[in-house]
Amino acid sequence: MNDSDPIDALDDEVAAAAFRRLVRHLQHRHDAQNIDLMGLAGFCRNCLADWIRDAGFAGDRAQARAAIHGMPFDEWKAQYQSEATPEQIARMEESVKKNAPGH
């Protein structure tokens, strides 16, 4: 943590509420494909699942993904995920290169 970083200064309850709102927003916006999130911002729902595990979530990868997706990942993928185009994959690869180490 960095004491001069305003994000680190956020109260844990405030940060948790904002995180839950983000996750619920993504659970509602199935049209926002993971590949597009990766291409634009370098993270997606699956990254959030990994991050909660890194933060101490007691469940396994499948349980973390179900918590973030609001259902088992295989079910979410079958219902909402479309096939990625070569352009989307290229955009994602370029975007991920911009991520800070450890993200």
DSSP file (Angstrom, degrees, kcal/mol; ACC not computed):
  #  RESIDUE AA STRUCTURE BP1 BP2  ACC     N-H-->O    O-->H-N    N-H-->O    O-->H-N    TCO  KAPPA ALPHA  PHI   PSI    X-CA   Y-CA   Z-CA
    1    1 A M              0   0    0      0, 0.0     2,-0.5     0, 0.0     3,-0.1   0.000 360.0 360.0 360.0 149.9    0.0    0.0    0.0
    2    2 A N    >   -     0   0    0      3,-0.1     3,-2.1     1,-0.1     6,-0.3  -0.965 360.0-153.0-120.1 113.8    1.0    3.5   -0.7
    3    3 A D  T 3  S+     0   0    0     -2,-0.5    -1,-0.1     1,-0.3     6,-0.0   0.752  96.5  54.1 -59.7 -24.7   -0.2    6.1    1.9
    4    4 A S  T 3  S+     0   0    0     -3,-0.1    -1,-0.3     4,-0.0     3,-0.0   0.521  86.5  95.4 -88.6  -3.7   -0.2    8.9   -0.7
    5    5 A D    X>  -     0   0    0     -3,-2.1     4,-1.2     1,-0.1     3,-0.5  -0.776  68.3-148.8 -88.0 119.8   -2.4    6.9   -3.1
    6    6 A P  H 3> S+     0   0    0      0, 0.0     4,-0.6     0, 0.0    -1,-0.1   0.787  96.6  59.6 -61.2 -26.4   -6.1    7.9   -2.6
    7    7 A I  H >4 S+     0   0    0      1,-0.2     3,-1.0     2,-0.2     8,-0.1   0.915 104.5  49.1 -66.9 -41.3   -7.2    4.4   -3.6
    8    8 A D  H <4 S+     0   0    0     -3,-0.5    -1,-0.2    -6,-0.3    -5,-0.1   0.766 107.0  57.5 -67.3 -23.7   -5.3    2.9   -0.7
    9    9 A A  H 3< S+     0   0    0     -4,-1.2    -1,-0.2    -7,-0.1    -2,-0.2   0.604  81.3 113.1 -82.5 -12.0   -6.8    5.5    1.6
   10   10 A L  S << S-     0   0    0     -3,-1.0     2,-0.1    -4,-0.6    -3,-0.0  -0.337  79.0-107.5 -60.7 139.3  -10.4    4.4    0.7
   11   11 A D     >  -     0   0    0      1,-0.1     4,-2.6     4,-0.0     3,-0.3  -0.433  26.7-122.2 -61.4 140.5  -12.2    2.8    3.6
   12   12 A D  H  > S+     0   0    0      1,-0.2     4,-2.7     2,-0.2     5,-0.2   0.848 112.1  54.5 -58.6 -35.5  -12.5   -1.0    3.0
   13   13 A E  H  > S+     0   0    0      2,-0.2     4,-2.2     1,-0.2    -1,-0.2   0.906 109.9  46.5 -64.9 -40.7  -16.3   -0.8    3.2
   14   14 A V  H  > S+     0   0    0     -3,-0.3     4,-2.2     2,-0.2    -2,-0.2   0.935 114.3  47.2 -65.5 -47.2  -16.4    1.9    0.5
   15   15 A A  H  X S+     0   0    0     -4,-2.6     4,-2.4     1,-0.2    -2,-0.2   0.905 112.5  49.8 -62.3 -41.9  -14.0   -0.1   -1.7
   16   16 A A  H  X S+     0   0    0     -4,-2.7     4,-2.7    -5,-0.2    -1,-0.2   0.901 109.8  50.8 -64.7 -40.6  -15.9   -3.3   -1.3
   17   17 A A  H  X S+     0   0    0     -4,-2.2     4,-2.1     2,-0.2    -1,-0.2   0.904 111.4  47.8 -64.0 -40.8  -19.2   -1.6   -2.2
   18   18 A A  H  X S+     0   0    0     -4,-2.2     4,-2.3     2,-0.2    -2,-0.2   0.909 111.6  50.4 -66.4 -41.4  -17.7   -0.1   -5.3
   19   19 A F  H  X S+     0   0    0     -4,-2.4     4,-2.6     2,-0.2    -2,-0.2   0.932 110.4  49.2 -61.1 -46.7  -16.2   -3.5   -6.2
   20   20 A R  H  X S+     0   0    0     -4,-2.7     4,-2.6     1,-0.2    -1,-0.2   0.885 110.3  51.5 -61.6 -38.2  -19.6   -5.2   -5.7
   21   21 A R  H  X S+     0   0    0     -4,-2.1     4,-2.3     2,-0.2    -1,-0.2   0.916 109.9  49.5 -65.2 -42.4  -21.3   -2.6   -7.9
   22   22 A L  H  X S+     0   0    0     -4,-2.3     4,-2.4     2,-0.2    -2,-0.2   0.936 112.6  47.3 -59.9 -47.5  -18.7   -3.2  -10.7
   23   23 A V  H  X S+     0   0    0     -4,-2.6     4,-2.3     1,-0.2    -2,-0.2   0.922 112.6  48.3 -63.1 -44.5  -19.3   -6.9  -10.5
   24   24 A R  H  X S+     0   0    0     -4,-2.6     4,-1.6     2,-0.2    -1,-0.2   0.877 109.8  53.7 -64.5 -36.1  -23.1   -6.6  -10.5
   25   25 A H  H  X S+     0   0    0     -4,-2.3     4,-2.2     1,-0.2     3,-0.2   0.940 110.8  45.5 -61.0 -47.1  -22.8   -4.2  -13.5
   26   26 A L  H  < S+     0   0    0     -4,-2.4    -2,-0.2     1,-0.2    -1,-0.2   0.841 108.7  56.4 -66.9 -32.7  -20.8   -6.7  -15.4
   27   27 A Q  H  < S+     0   0    0     -4,-2.3    -1,-0.2     1,-0.2     3,-0.2   0.833 112.8  42.4 -66.3 -30.9  -23.2   -9.5  -14.4
   28   28 A H  H  < S+     0   0    0     -4,-1.6     2,-1.5    -3,-0.2     3,-0.2   0.837 106.0  64.9 -80.5 -35.6  -26.0   -7.4  -16.0
   29   29 A R    ><  +     0   0    0     -4,-2.2     3,-1.7     1,-0.2    -1,-0.2  -0.506  53.3 156.1 -94.2  68.4  -24.0   -6.3  -19.1
   30   30 A H  T 3   +     0   0    0     -2,-1.5    -1,-0.2     1,-0.3    -2,-0.1   0.734  67.6  70.9 -63.7 -21.1  -23.6   -9.7  -20.8
   31   31 A D  T 3  S+     0   0    0     -3,-0.2     2,-1.4     1,-0.1    -1,-0.3   0.716  76.6  86.9 -69.7 -19.0  -23.1   -7.8  -24.0
   32   32 A A  S <  S-     0   0    0     -3,-1.7    -1,-0.1    -6,-0.2    -3,-0.1  -0.691  80.6-149.0 -82.0  95.4  -19.8   -6.6  -22.8
   33   33 A Q     >  -     0   0    0     -2,-1.4     4,-2.3     1,-0.1     3,-0.2  -0.322  16.0-126.0 -67.8 145.3  -17.7   -9.5  -24.0
   34   34 A N  H  > S+     0   0    0      1,-0.2     4,-2.8     2,-0.2     5,-0.2   0.894 111.7  55.4 -56.6 -41.6  -14.6  -10.5  -22.0
   35   35 A I  H  > S+     0   0    0      1,-0.2     4,-2.1     2,-0.2    -1,-0.2   0.868 108.7  47.7 -62.6 -36.0  -12.5  -10.3  -25.1
   36   36 A D  H  > S+     0   0    0     -3,-0.2     4,-2.0     2,-0.2     5,-0.3   0.895 110.7  50.6 -72.2 -39.6  -13.6   -6.7  -25.7
   37   37 A L  H  X>S+     0   0    0     -4,-2.3     4,-3.3     1,-0.2     5,-0.8   0.922 112.4  48.0 -60.5 -43.3  -12.9   -5.8  -22.0
   38   38 A M  H  X5S+     0   0    0     -4,-2.8     4,-1.2     4,-0.2    -2,-0.2   0.907 111.9  49.6 -63.1 -41.6   -9.5   -7.3  -22.4
   39   39 A G  H  <5S+     0   0    0     -4,-2.1    -1,-0.2    -5,-0.2    -2,-0.2   0.815 121.6  33.4 -68.3 -30.4   -8.9   -5.4  -25.7
   40   40 A L  H  <5S+     0   0    0     -4,-2.0    -2,-0.2     3,-0.2    -3,-0.2   0.881 138.5  11.4 -91.3 -44.7  -10.0   -2.1  -24.2
   41   41 A A  H  <5S-     0   0    0     -4,-3.3    -3,-0.2     2,-0.3    -2,-0.2   0.500  91.6-117.7-119.7  -7.2   -8.8   -2.3  -20.6
   42   42 A G  S  <<S+     0   0    0     -4,-1.2     2,-0.3    -5,-0.8    -4,-0.2   0.677  86.4  74.3  77.0  16.0   -6.6   -5.3  -20.2
   43   43 A F        +     0   0    0     -6,-0.8    -2,-0.3    -9,-0.1     2,-0.2  -0.977  52.0 178.2-151.3 161.7   -8.8   -7.1  -17.8
   44   44 A C     >  -     0   0    0     -2,-0.3     4,-2.0    -7,-0.1     3,-0.2  -0.807  52.4 -72.5-147.8-171.4  -12.1   -9.0  -17.8
   45   45 A R  H  > S+     0   0    0     -2,-0.2     4,-2.0     1,-0.2     5,-0.1   0.883 128.8  54.7 -58.6 -40.0  -14.4  -11.0  -15.5
   46   46 A N  H  > S+     0   0    0      1,-0.2     4,-2.1     2,-0.2    -1,-0.2   0.868 105.3  53.3 -65.1 -35.3  -12.0  -13.9  -15.3
   47   47 A C  H  > S+     0   0    0      2,-0.2     4,-2.8     1,-0.2    -1,-0.2   0.921 106.4  52.6 -62.8 -43.3   -9.2  -11.5  -14.2
   48   48 A L  H  X S+     0   0    0     -4,-2.0     4,-2.3     1,-0.2    -2,-0.2   0.893 107.7  52.1 -59.3 -39.2  -11.5  -10.3  -11.4
   49   49 A A  H  X S+     0   0    0     -4,-2.0     4,-1.5     1,-0.2    -1,-0.2   0.915 110.7  47.2 -63.1 -42.4  -12.0  -13.9  -10.3
   50   50 A D  H  X S+     0   0    0     -4,-2.1     4,-2.5     1,-0.2    -2,-0.2   0.903 110.6  53.4 -63.4 -40.1   -8.2  -14.3  -10.2
   51   51 A W  H  X S+     0   0    0     -4,-2.8     4,-1.7     1,-0.2    -2,-0.2   0.871 105.7  51.2 -66.1 -37.8   -7.9  -11.1   -8.3
   52   52 A I  H  <>S+     0   0    0     -4,-2.3     5,-2.7     2,-0.2     4,-0.3   0.871 110.9  49.8 -68.8 -32.3  -10.3  -12.2   -5.6
   53   53 A R  H ><5S+     0   0    0     -4,-1.5     3,-1.5     3,-0.2    -2,-0.2   0.927 109.1  51.3 -66.8 -43.7   -8.4  -15.4   -5.2
   54   54 A D  H 3<5S+     0   0    0     -4,-2.5    -2,-0.2     1,-0.3    -1,-0.2   0.827 107.6  55.0 -59.8 -30.8   -5.1  -13.4   -4.9
   55   55 A A  T 3<5S-     0   0    0     -4,-1.7    -1,-0.3    -5,-0.2    -2,-0.2   0.498 134.7 -83.7 -84.0  -3.8   -6.8  -11.4   -2.2
   56   56 A G  T < 5 +     0   0    0     -3,-1.5    -3,-0.2    -4,-0.3    -2,-0.1   0.512  65.1 164.6 118.3   5.1   -7.7  -14.4   -0.2
   57   57 A F      < -     0   0    0     -5,-2.7    -1,-0.2     1,-0.2     7,-0.1  -0.346  32.3-144.1 -53.7 130.4  -11.0  -15.9   -1.6
   58   58 A A        +     0   0    0      5,-0.1    -1,-0.2     6,-0.0    -5,-0.1   0.669  68.6  86.6 -78.2 -16.9  -11.1  -19.4   -0.1
   59   59 A G  S    S-     0   0    0      1,-0.1    -3,-0.1     2,-0.1     2,-0.0  -0.197  80.2-103.1 -81.3 173.1  -12.7  -21.1   -3.1
   60   60 A D     >  -     0   0    0      1,-0.1     4,-2.4     4,-0.0     5,-0.2  -0.184  46.2 -85.3 -84.0-176.8  -11.1  -22.5   -6.2
   61   61 A R  H  > S+     0   0    0      1,-0.2     4,-2.6     2,-0.2     5,-0.2   0.898 128.3  50.8 -59.4 -43.7  -10.9  -21.0   -9.6
   62   62 A A  H  > S+     0   0    0      1,-0.2     4,-2.2     2,-0.2    11,-0.3   0.898 111.4  48.1 -63.1 -40.6  -14.3  -22.3  -10.7
   63   63 A Q  H  > S+     0   0    0      2,-0.2     4,-2.1     1,-0.2    -1,-0.2   0.884 111.2  50.7 -68.0 -38.4  -15.9  -20.9   -7.5
   64   64 A A  H  X S+     0   0    0     -4,-2.4     4,-2.0     2,-0.2    -2,-0.2   0.926 111.2  48.1 -64.8 -44.2  -14.3  -17.5   -8.0
   65   65 A R  H  X S+     0   0    0     -4,-2.6     4,-3.2     1,-0.2     6,-0.3   0.898 110.4  51.8 -63.7 -39.7  -15.5  -17.3  -11.6
   66   66 A A  H  X>S+     0   0    0     -4,-2.2     4,-1.8     1,-0.2     5,-0.6   0.889 108.4  52.0 -63.6 -38.2  -19.0  -18.3  -10.6
   67   67 A A  H  <5S+     0   0    0     -4,-2.1    -1,-0.2     2,-0.2    -2,-0.2   0.916 116.5  39.2 -63.3 -42.7  -19.0  -15.6   -7.9
   68   68 A I  H  <5S+     0   0    0     -4,-2.0    -2,-0.2     1,-0.2    -1,-0.2   0.909 120.6  42.8 -75.4 -43.1  -17.9  -13.0  -10.5
   69   69 A H  H  <5S-     0   0    0     -4,-3.2    -2,-0.2     2,-0.3    -1,-0.2   0.694 104.1-125.7 -77.7 -18.4  -20.1  -14.2  -13.4
   70   70 A G  T  <5S+     0   0    0     -4,-1.8    -3,-0.2    -5,-0.3    -4,-0.1   0.584  87.0  39.1  82.9   9.8  -23.1  -14.8  -11.2
   71   71 A M  S   <S-     0   0    0     -5,-0.6    -2,-0.3    -6,-0.3    -1,-0.2  -0.942 111.4 -56.2-172.0 166.2  -23.3  -18.4  -12.4
   72   72 A P     >  -     0   0    0      0, 0.0     4,-2.4     0, 0.0     3,-0.4  -0.313  52.2-123.8 -55.9 140.2  -20.9  -21.3  -13.3
   73   73 A F  H  > S+     0   0    0    -11,-0.3     4,-3.3     1,-0.2     5,-0.2   0.876 109.3  55.0 -58.1 -41.9  -18.5  -20.1  -15.9
   74   74 A D  H  > S+     0   0    0      1,-0.2     4,-2.2     2,-0.2    -1,-0.2   0.892 110.2  47.4 -60.2 -38.2  -19.3  -22.9  -18.4
   75   75 A E  H  > S+     0   0    0     -3,-0.4     4,-2.0     2,-0.2    -2,-0.2   0.929 113.7  47.0 -66.4 -46.1  -23.0  -21.8  -18.2
   76   76 A W  H  X>S+     0   0    0     -4,-2.4     4,-2.9     1,-0.2     5,-0.7   0.927 112.3  50.4 -60.4 -45.7  -22.1  -18.2  -18.6
   77   77 A K  H  X5S+     0   0    0     -4,-3.3     4,-1.3     1,-0.2    -1,-0.2   0.906 111.0  48.2 -60.7 -44.0  -19.8  -19.0  -21.5
   78   78 A A  H  <5S+     0   0    0     -4,-2.2    -1,-0.2    -5,-0.2    -2,-0.2   0.864 119.7  38.7 -65.1 -36.5  -22.5  -21.1  -23.3
   79   79 A Q  H  <5S+     0   0    0     -4,-2.0    -2,-0.2    -5,-0.1    -1,-0.2   0.842 133.8  11.8 -83.1 -34.8  -25.2  -18.4  -22.9
   80   80 A Y  H  <5S+     0   0    0     -4,-2.9     2,-0.4    -5,-0.2    -3,-0.2   0.663  94.1  95.4-125.2 -21.4  -23.2  -15.2  -23.5
   81   81 A Q     << -     0   0    0     -4,-1.3     2,-0.2    -5,-0.7   -50,-0.1  -0.649  50.8-161.7 -87.7 128.9  -19.7  -15.6  -24.9
   82   82 A S        -     0   0    0     -2,-0.4     2,-0.2     1,-0.1    -2,-0.0  -0.612  36.0 -83.2 -98.5 164.7  -19.3  -15.3  -28.6
   83   83 A E        -     0   0    0     -2,-0.2     2,-0.2     1,-0.1    -1,-0.1  -0.459  48.8-118.7 -66.8 133.8  -16.3  -16.6  -30.7
   84   84 A A        -     0   0    0     -2,-0.2    -1,-0.1     1,-0.1    -3,-0.0  -0.519  23.2-134.4 -75.9 139.4  -13.5  -14.1  -30.6
   85   85 A T     >  -     0   0    0     -2,-0.2     4,-2.3     1,-0.1     5,-0.2  -0.512  24.3-110.0 -85.7 160.8  -12.4  -12.7  -34.0
   86   86 A P  H  > S+     0   0    0      0, 0.0     4,-2.3     0, 0.0     5,-0.2   0.865 121.2  54.3 -57.5 -34.4   -8.7  -12.4  -35.0
   87   87 A E  H  > S+     0   0    0      2,-0.2     4,-2.4     1,-0.2     5,-0.2   0.909 107.4  48.9 -66.2 -42.0   -9.0   -8.6  -34.6
   88   88 A Q  H  > S+     0   0    0      2,-0.2     4,-2.4     1,-0.2    -1,-0.2   0.907 111.7  49.5 -64.1 -41.1  -10.4   -8.9  -31.1
   89   89 A I  H  X S+     0   0    0     -4,-2.3     4,-2.6     2,-0.2    -2,-0.2   0.912 111.3  48.9 -64.6 -42.6   -7.5  -11.3  -30.1
   90   90 A A  H  X S+     0   0    0     -4,-2.3     4,-2.1     2,-0.2    -2,-0.2   0.911 111.7  49.3 -63.7 -42.0   -4.9   -9.0  -31.6
   91   91 A R  H  X S+     0   0    0     -4,-2.4     4,-2.4     2,-0.2    -2,-0.2   0.902 111.5  49.9 -62.3 -41.8   -6.5   -6.0  -29.7
   92   92 A M  H  X S+     0   0    0     -4,-2.4     4,-2.8     2,-0.2     5,-0.2   0.934 109.4  50.6 -62.5 -46.6   -6.4   -8.0  -26.5
   93   93 A E  H  X S+     0   0    0     -4,-2.6     4,-1.2     1,-0.2    -2,-0.2   0.896 113.0  45.9 -60.7 -41.1   -2.8   -9.0  -27.0
   94   94 A E  H  X S+     0   0    0     -4,-2.1     4,-0.5     2,-0.2    -1,-0.2   0.894 113.6  49.8 -67.7 -39.8   -1.7   -5.4  -27.5
   95   95 A S  H >< S+     0   0    0     -4,-2.4     3,-1.6     1,-0.2     4,-0.4   0.917 106.1  54.2 -65.1 -44.6   -3.8   -4.2  -24.6
   96   96 A V  H >< S+     0   0    0     -4,-2.8     3,-1.5     1,-0.3    -1,-0.2   0.817  97.8  65.6 -62.9 -30.3   -2.4   -6.8  -22.2
   97   97 A K  H 3< S+     0   0    0     -4,-1.2    -1,-0.3     1,-0.3    -2,-0.2   0.765  97.4  57.0 -61.1 -24.1    1.1   -5.6  -23.0
   98   98 A K  T << S+     0   0    0     -3,-1.6    -1,-0.3    -4,-0.5    -2,-0.2   0.586  83.0 112.6 -83.0 -11.6    0.2   -2.3  -21.4
   99   99 A N  S <  S-     0   0    0     -3,-1.5     3,-0.1    -4,-0.4   -57,-0.1  -0.271  75.0-109.0 -65.1 147.4   -0.7   -3.8  -18.1
  100  100 A A    >   -     0   0    0      1,-0.1     3,-1.6     3,-0.1    -1,-0.1  -0.412  50.8 -81.9 -67.2 150.9    1.5   -3.1  -15.1
  101  101 A P  T 3  S+     0   0    0      0, 0.0    -1,-0.1     0, 0.0     0, 0.0  -0.273 117.6  26.0 -55.1 139.3    3.5   -6.0  -13.8
  102  102 A G  T 3         0   0    0     -3,-0.1    -2,-0.1     1,-0.0    -3,-0.0   0.506 360.0 360.0  85.8   4.7    1.5   -8.4  -11.7
  103  103 A H    <         0   0    0     -3,-1.6   -52,-0.1   -60,-0.0    -3,-0.1   0.407 360.0 360.0-107.0 360.0   -1.8   -7.5  -13.2
